[in-house]
Amino acid sequence: MQTEQLPIEGGFVVTPIVRGDSRGHFAETFRANVFEQATGHPFHLAQANTSFSTQGVVRGVHFALVPPGQAKYVCCLQGRIVDFVIDIRVGSPTFGSHAAVILDDVDRRAVYLAEGLGHAFCVLSETATVNYYCSTPYTPENEFGVNPLDEDLALPWPEDVKVLVSPKDAEAPSLAEARAAGHLPDYAVYRSFIDSLRGTTS
């Protein structure tokens, strides 16, 4: 498997080697030592979630405050999605920017996003099943969102499918509103937190 850093700090795409024969195929989608070598710290699994969605469904933009935050390792078990890693850390050099990665059941790629990053995706196929491996359990009081259709985010949603956003996500604040309310993670706090995971200090 190959781990490549995205243009947004703390975001990675993992590409496994898919081996197939007449029976089907096999892929190693996660290996702890390869992950730790790429990120500089281990990934501790605390919760695993699975979502099933129909074409056009958008989930996100979701994030948790740091600390403790919630890192996610996301893969598409069935179907095809466009996955977005969004920098919502106030003070980050890439604040407001995003990286888009296609995840599907052919290449079996995965996306890792560190604590403090926003996450969203849209289903491109008729249906899609997505797994999220999370570093911390779901904690409602620490969870926030940004409207995925916020013009300032300018996420490139697909034009050939009808985008479907849940009422909760549609009512989420814009990036500017979330920042004004003090709900966005702070980049300096994020860096300090990552240093603590690596056993180093800034």
C-alpha positions in Angstrom: 0.0 0.0 0.0 1.1 3.6 -0.7 0.3 6.6 1.5 0.4 10.0 -0.1 -0.1 13.3 1.7 -2.8 15.6 0.3 -2.2 19.4 -0.2 -3.9 19.9 3.1 -1.8 19.2 6.2 -3.1 16.1 8.1 -4.9 14.7 5.0 -3.6 11.5 3.3 -4.8 9.2 0.6 -4.0 5.5 0.9 -3.8 3.4 -2.2 -3.6 -0.4 -1.7 -2.3 -3.0 -4.1 -5.4 -4.9 -5.4 -4.8 -8.5 -6.3 -7.4 -10.3 -8.3 -8.1 -13.6 -9.9 -11.1 -15.7 -11.0 -12.5 -15.7 -7.4 -12.5 -12.0 -7.0 -9.9 -9.7 -5.4 -8.0 -8.9 -2.2 -6.5 -5.7 -1.0 -4.6 -4.7 2.2 -6.4 -1.4 3.0 -4.6 -0.6 6.3 -1.3 -1.4 8.0 -0.4 0.2 11.2 3.3 0.6 10.7 2.9 2.1 7.2 0.4 4.5 8.5 2.6 5.6 11.4 5.6 6.0 9.2 3.6 8.4 7.0 1.8 10.4 9.7 4.4 10.2 12.5 1.9 8.8 15.0 -0.3 5.7 15.5 -4.0 5.5 14.7 -6.1 4.3 17.6 -9.5 2.9 16.6 -12.3 3.9 19.0 -15.4 3.6 16.8 -16.4 2.3 13.4 -19.4 3.6 11.5 -21.0 2.5 8.2 -23.4 4.6 6.1 -25.5 3.5 3.1 -26.6 6.2 0.8 -28.3 6.7 -2.6 -27.0 8.7 -5.5 -26.5 12.4 -4.9 -26.6 12.1 -1.1 -24.2 14.5 0.6 -23.0 13.9 4.1 -21.0 16.7 5.8 -19.3 19.0 6.3 -18.7 17.5 9.8 -15.9 17.9 12.3 -15.1 17.8 16.0 -13.3 20.4 18.1 -9.7 19.7 19.1 -9.0 18.4 21.7 -10.0 15.6 21.6 -11.1 15.9 18.0 -11.9 12.9 15.8 -9.6 11.6 13.1 -11.2 9.5 10.4 -10.0 6.8 8.1 -12.7 6.6 5.3 -13.2 4.0 2.6 -15.9 3.1 0.2 -16.9 -0.6 0.5 -19.5 -0.5 -2.3 -20.1 2.0 -5.0 -18.3 5.3 -5.8 -18.1 8.6 -4.0 -16.2 11.9 -4.2 -14.7 12.5 -0.8 -13.7 16.0 0.5 -11.0 16.8 3.1 -11.6 20.5 4.1 -9.3 22.7 6.1 -11.5 24.6 8.6 -8.6 25.2 11.1 -8.4 28.9 11.9 -4.9 30.2 11.3 -3.9 27.3 8.9 -2.0 28.3 5.8 -4.7 26.5 3.7 -7.7 27.6 5.7 -10.9 27.3 3.6 -9.3 25.0 1.0 -10.2 21.4 0.2 -8.9 18.3 -1.4 -11.1 15.9 -3.4 -10.5 12.2 -3.8 -12.5 9.5 -5.6 -13.1 6.5 -3.5 -14.7 3.3 -4.9 -14.9 -0.5 -4.7 -12.4 -0.9 -7.6 -9.3 0.9 -6.5 -10.1 0.5 -2.8 -8.4 3.7 -1.9 -9.0 5.3 1.5 -8.7 8.8 2.9 -7.3 9.7 6.3 -8.1 13.1 7.8 -6.6 14.3 11.1 -8.3 15.8 14.0 -9.6 19.3 13.2 -10.3 18.8 9.5 -13.7 18.9 8.0 -15.2 15.9 6.1 -17.9 15.5 3.5 -18.7 13.3 0.5 -21.2 12.9 -2.3 -22.4 9.6 -3.8 -21.7 9.3 -7.5 -23.0 5.7 -8.1 -26.6 4.4 -7.7 -25.8 3.5 -4.1 -22.7 3.5 -1.9 -21.6 2.0 1.4 -19.0 3.9 3.3 -17.0 2.9 6.3 -15.5 5.5 8.8 -12.9 4.3 11.3 -12.7 6.9 14.1 -10.1 7.7 16.6 -12.6 8.8 19.3 -16.2 7.9 20.1 -19.0 10.1 18.9 -19.5 13.0 21.4 -22.5 15.2 20.5 -21.5 18.2 22.4 -18.1 18.3 20.6 -19.5 17.8 17.1 -20.2 20.7 14.7 -20.9 21.2 11.0 -20.6 23.7 8.2 -23.1 24.0 5.4 -21.7 21.9 2.5 -23.3 24.3 -0.1 -21.5 27.4 1.4 -20.3 29.5 -1.5 -17.1 30.3 0.4 -16.2 26.7 0.6 -16.9 26.3 -3.2 -16.9 22.5 -3.0 -17.1 21.1 -6.6 -20.3 19.0 -6.2 -21.0 16.8 -9.3 -23.1 18.4 -12.0 -24.5 15.2 -13.4 -26.4 14.1 -10.3 -29.0 15.8 -8.1 -27.3 16.8 -4.8 -29.3 15.8 -1.7 -28.5 17.5 1.6 -30.1 16.6 4.9 -32.1 19.3 6.7 -29.5 19.3 9.5 -26.6 19.9 7.1 -28.6 22.4 5.1 -29.3 24.4 8.3 -25.6 24.3 9.4 -23.8 27.7 9.5 -21.5 29.0 6.8 -17.8 28.8 7.3 -17.8 32.5 8.3 -20.7 32.1 10.7 -19.0 29.1 12.4 -15.8 31.0 12.7 -17.6 34.0 14.2 -19.3 31.7 16.7 -16.0 30.2 17.8 -16.9 26.7 16.6 -14.0 26.1 14.3 -10.8 24.3 15.4 -7.7 26.4 16.0 -4.6 25.6 13.9 -2.1 26.2 16.7 -4.1 24.0 19.1 -4.2 21.3 16.3 -0.4 21.5 15.9 0.1 21.1 19.6 -2.3 18.2 19.7 -0.5 16.4 16.9 2.8 16.9 18.6 1.4 15.3 21.7 0.4 12.2 19.6 3.9 12.1 18.2 5.5 12.4 21.7 7.2 15.7 20.7 6.7 19.3 21.7 6.7 22.4 19.5 
